[in-house]
Amino acid sequence: MRTDMGILAILAIAAVAVTGCASAPRDPGSPAAAPSSQQAPDAQRTQDLVALTPAQAARRAQRIALVVSRGSRVIEGAPGTPFTRTTFAVEDVLKGRLPRRFVLQVIGGRLGDRVVTSPVPAFARSSRYVLFLGPDGPVGPTIFPQAVLDVTRVSSRRLHDVLFSIRRYLPTTGGSR
């Protein structure tokens, strides 16, 4: 029962992180859609989530991918609420299906003097991550924020070991786009 409540809490937070108030974003030409400094990460918000091991995240995620961040920008997703959109290029899909590029939108960021913290760590341009993704929301994939693996500085051999370790928790090996 406790595990089910934890799963529900994660899905609820992920849904809020992706959809916010479900309002359409502003026109890209408006000043609020201009690139901003960065997503505003908050380690405390991530710590409040139910902790997941990579094995637990691998079993629960619908999609898992090795990706490279192609940059982020902050937009106004609902009146006065900043959302950070990050574009990713997919290098490898370990579970499920994803297009070669996708955009992940999460609540949080800085718009002028308005700062909203995010449960998802900030994604640095050109950095590599293993993302554990849930179902699509209104604007794209949802994410398990407490299971983001930054593998930017991991050696090729170590990365191979990490990906192999994740794959062993999956019902089948390999992935496809």
ABEGO torsion letter per residue (X at the ends): XAAAAAAAAAAAAAAAAAAEAGBBBBBAABAAABBBABBBBBAAAAAABBBBBAAAAAAABABBBBBBBAEBBBBBABBGBBBBBBBBBBABBABEBBBABBBBBBBEEBBEABBBBBABBBBBBGBBBBBBBBBBBAAEBBBBAAABBBAAABBAAAAAAAAAAAAAABABBEBBX
